[in-house]
Amino acid sequence: MKNTYFESSDIKKITYTGLMTALVLLATLVIKVPVPFTNGYIHLGDSMIFIAAILLGWKYGAFAAGVGSALADVIGGYAHWAIPTLIIKALMGAIVGICVSEKFRKKIYIYLSIFFAGGFAIFNVILRNILSSKISLETNALNKNLLDELELNSVEELISLTDRVETQLLIITILIPLIILGLSLLVAKLNNIKFKPAYTFGFVIAGTFMVFGYYIASYIMTGNYIVPIFSLPWNMVQFIMGLIIANLIVAGLNKSKLSIPLK
């Protein structure tokens, strides 16, 4: 008798969604690198988020990304970040799923242009905030709360630190598109598979959204727009590492007989 509630394809997707949720959780928990000043950490969970979205599509991929990441925060001692993580990572998974979907393929480049235009505008605002904060700090050496939070001894150290972060952000922002494109082409060539720009663009859009999403969430939670800036370069490194791993795994999946996305 035919099951009126679940088709075999539905059962397969639910099963794979559970597996990918667990993989996102494990990849986030197993390897963690503490981030200085922010009391946070970077991890390899983004790679599994990218894979989940490609295999499962945007709906199931968003579930695996959001729930797996939020559970990792709860289990790993960052329960106060669980809700922001659930939202940011779920949207991250949905973005990748939408970008790689043939249904939305024709509109990707339009969305990509709009997204990056907005992203760079936000980036410039953040840099201006750094510069204005340095001016105010130079004229207000009694700003002890910020120095204590960053575990610095003087305003001069903070100004030097913001200079380094500005340089890091500019270098990473310039190099990210070149590195990602070069790596994607290299992986495709070495594995004799067709280069799929939608995958790479989806990873970049989702990763950029994640970086700024956590900045905004941190600002809302702490009321401080300066401290979260120091996590931006680290979050960029995190999603680049996730992208590299995801590209390698996707190359292997493309050479297998596995249907992508799962039917």
C-alpha positions in Angstrom: 0.0 0.0 0.0 1.3 3.4 -0.9 2.2 5.6 2.0 0.0 8.7 1.9 2.2 10.7 4.2 5.7 10.2 3.0 7.2 9.4 -0.4 10.5 7.6 -0.5 12.2 10.8 -1.6 10.8 12.6 1.4 12.1 9.9 3.8 15.5 10.1 2.1 15.7 13.9 2.5 14.6 13.8 6.1 17.2 11.1 6.8 20.0 13.1 5.1 18.8 16.3 6.8 19.3 14.5 10.2 22.8 13.3 9.1 23.8 16.8 7.8 22.5 18.4 11.0 24.8 16.1 13.0 27.8 16.8 10.7 27.3 20.5 11.1 27.2 20.0 14.9 30.3 17.9 14.9 32.3 20.0 12.5 31.5 23.1 14.7 32.4 21.4 18.0 35.4 19.2 17.2 37.9 21.8 15.9 37.6 25.2 17.6 40.2 28.0 17.5 39.6 30.8 20.1 39.3 34.3 18.7 41.3 36.9 20.6 39.3 39.8 22.3 35.8 38.5 21.3 35.5 35.4 23.6 34.3 33.5 20.5 35.9 30.9 18.2 36.2 29.9 14.6 35.5 26.3 13.3 34.9 24.1 10.3 31.1 24.0 10.5 30.6 26.3 7.5 32.0 23.6 5.2 29.2 21.2 6.2 26.6 24.0 5.9 27.7 24.6 2.3 27.4 20.8 1.6 24.1 20.5 3.3 22.6 23.3 1.2 23.9 21.8 -2.0 22.7 18.3 -1.3 19.4 19.2 0.4 18.2 22.4 -1.2 17.5 25.7 0.5 14.7 24.5 2.9 16.3 21.4 4.3 19.7 22.9 4.0 18.6 25.9 6.1 17.3 23.6 8.8 20.5 21.5 9.0 22.6 24.7 9.0 20.6 26.5 11.7 19.8 23.7 14.0 23.2 22.0 13.9 25.0 25.3 14.5 22.7 26.4 17.3 23.0 23.0 19.1 26.8 23.3 18.8 26.6 26.7 20.7 24.4 25.2 23.4 26.6 22.1 23.9 29.8 24.1 23.6 29.0 26.6 26.3 27.8 29.5 24.1 24.1 29.1 24.7 23.6 32.9 24.7 24.6 32.8 21.0 22.2 30.0 20.1 19.3 32.2 18.8 21.5 34.6 16.7 23.4 31.5 15.3 20.2 29.7 14.5 19.0 32.7 12.4 22.3 33.6 10.8 23.3 30.0 9.9 19.8 29.0 8.7 19.8 32.0 6.3 23.4 31.2 5.3 22.2 27.7 4.3 19.2 29.1 2.5 21.3 31.5 0.5 23.6 28.8 -0.8 20.6 26.6 -1.6 18.9 29.3 -3.5 22.1 30.3 -5.4 22.8 26.8 -6.6 19.2 26.0 -7.5 18.5 26.0 -11.3 15.1 27.6 -10.5 16.8 30.8 -9.4 20.0 30.5 -11.5 19.0 33.3 -14.0 18.6 35.8 -11.2 21.8 35.0 -9.3 24.0 37.6 -10.9 21.5 40.4 -10.2 21.2 39.4 -6.6 25.0 39.0 -6.4 25.6 42.6 -7.6 23.0 44.1 -5.2 24.4 42.1 -2.3 28.0 43.1 -2.8 27.1 46.7 -3.4 25.3 46.7 0.0 28.0 44.7 1.6 30.8 47.1 0.6 28.7 50.0 1.7 28.4 48.5 5.2 32.1 47.7 5.2 32.9 51.4 4.5 30.6 52.5 7.3 32.4 50.1 9.7 35.8 51.5 8.7 34.6 55.0 9.2 33.4 54.0 12.7 36.9 52.7 13.5 38.4 56.0 12.4 35.9 58.1 14.3 36.4 55.9 17.4 40.1 56.4 17.3 39.6 60.2 17.2 37.3 60.1 20.2 39.7 57.8 22.1 42.6 60.1 21.5 40.6 62.9 23.1 39.2 60.7 25.9 42.0 58.7 27.5 39.6 57.7 30.3 37.7 55.2 28.2 38.7 52.4 30.6 35.7 50.1 29.9 36.7 49.5 26.3 40.4 48.9 27.2 39.5 46.5 30.0 37.2 44.6 27.7 39.9 44.2 25.1 42.5 43.5 27.8 44.7 46.4 26.6 46.8 48.7 28.7 46.6 52.0 26.8 44.7 53.9 24.2 47.9 53.8 22.0 47.7 50.0 22.0 44.0 50.1 20.9 44.8 52.6 18.1 47.6 50.4 16.9 45.3 47.4 17.0 42.6 49.1 15.0 45.2 50.1 12.4 46.2 46.4 12.0 42.5 45.3 11.7 41.8 48.0 9.1 44.8 46.7 7.1 43.7 43.0 7.5 40.2 43.8 6.4 41.3 45.7 3.3 43.7 42.9 2.3 41.3 40.1 2.9 38.5 41.9 1.1 40.7 42.4 -2.0 42.1 38.9 -2.0 39.0 36.9 -1.2 37.4 37.0 -4.7 40.8 36.1 -6.3 41.6 33.3 -3.9 38.1 31.8 -4.1 37.9 32.0 -7.9 41.5 30.5 -8.3 40.8 27.7 -5.9 37.5 26.8 -7.5 39.0 26.7 -10.9 42.0 24.6 -9.7 39.8 22.1 -7.9 37.6 21.8 -11.0 40.6 21.3 -13.3 42.3 18.7 -11.1 39.1 16.7 -10.8 38.2 17.0 -14.4 34.8 18.4 -13.6 32.9 21.4 -14.9 33.5 24.6 -13.0 30.1 25.8 -11.5 30.3 29.5 -10.8 26.9 29.4 -9.0 28.4 27.2 -6.3 31.3 29.5 -5.7 29.1 32.7 -5.8 26.7 31.0 -3.4 29.5 30.3 -0.9 30.8 33.8 -1.2 27.4 35.5 -0.7 26.5 33.2 2.2 30.0 33.7 3.9 29.8 37.5 3.5 26.3 37.5 5.0 27.6 35.4 7.9 30.5 37.8 8.6 28.3 40.9 8.7 25.4 39.0 10.4 27.6 38.2 13.4 28.9 41.7 13.6 25.4 43.1 13.8 24.3 40.4 16.3 27.3 41.2 18.5 26.6 44.9 18.3 23.0 44.3 19.3 24.0 42.0 22.2 26.8 44.1 23.6 25.9 47.6 22.5 29.5 48.1 21.4 30.3 48.6 17.7 34.1 48.6 18.2 34.8 45.2 19.8 32.9 43.1 17.2 35.1 44.6 14.5 38.1 42.6 15.7 36.2 39.3 14.9 35.6 40.3 11.2 39.0 39.0 9.8 38.6 35.8 11.8 35.1 35.1 10.5 36.4 35.8 7.0 39.1 33.2 7.5 36.5 30.8 8.8 34.3 30.9 5.8 37.2 30.7 3.4 38.4 27.5 5.1 34.8 26.2 4.9 34.6 27.1 1.2 37.9 25.3 0.4 36.8 22.1 2.2 33.3 22.3 0.6 34.8 22.7 -2.9 36.9 19.6 -2.4 34.0 17.6 -1.1 31.6 18.8 -3.9 34.3 17.9 -6.5 34.2 14.3 -5.1 30.4 14.2 -5.1 30.3 15.5 -8.7 32.5 12.6 -9.7 30.3 10.1 -8.0 26.9 8.9 -9.1 25.1 10.7 -6.3 22.4 13.0 -7.5 23.0 16.7 -6.5 20.7 17.9 -5.1 19.3 14.8 -3.6 16.1 13.7 -5.4 
